[in-house]
Amino acid sequence: LAKTTQPISMDSYEGQEVNITCSHNNIATNDYITWYQQFPSQGPRFIIQGYKTKVTNEVASLFIPADRKSSTLSLPRVSLSDTAVYYCLVGDNDYGQNFVFGPGTRLSVLP
Amino acid sequence: EPEVTQTPSHQVTQMGQEVILRCVPISNHLYFYWYRQILGQKVEFLVSFYNNEISEKSEIFDDQFSVERPDGSNFTLKIRSTKLEDSAMYFCASSEARGLAFFGPGTRLTVL
């Protein structure tokens, strides 16, 4: 499984756009990029998944450059409730994948 | 929206006792997982299960752990003789054959 590297923590203010970048230099051809959000004492919650270019849903956007060695999760206009740990995971979707979680990025949204 | 459910939400047990943590995966999913998260630490993979057998397990998943799918809906994690260091949140997850994993709310296990 591809190893990922993300910032340990980030601070932001309400209403700002937050971009969290994840490096995955040894991503394989079949690997997808998936982001999860986790609040304290809760299970990880799926945010977005992509393979290449840009993916957008009602919660976030995911930008993936052509070489796929990194990806950026973009959260538009964050609120206090977006304070959480965000995990970037990379793995093959062709069969059930065993996600390897890194330490994630602890996002703190300040008023 | 379908979701993974887990029971109990909190389990307190004495060291050396057996515990069974229960999960109901999303109904059309084929792959099932258990993860754990010790307080303040990262989420750790324990085991994956497909077609009624373990497909992969981590070094954490030693002989004191076992998993079972006793019927068409439940997926259980048994810890035979709990240790203090087994205290953690245990998350069940499930996924489709070509999909991503959805996690349950977790069971907080406290070993005294």
Interface residues (C-beta under 8 A of the other chain):
Chain A: Y32 T34 Y36 Q38 S41 Q42 G43 P44 R45 F46 Q49 Y87 N93 D94 Y95 G96 Q97 N98 F99 V100 F101 G102 P103 G104
Chain B: V4 L30 Y31 Y33 Y35 K42 V43 E44 F45 S48 Y50 S55 E56 M89 F91 A93 S95 A97 R98 G99 L100 A101 F102 F103 G104 P105 G106 R108
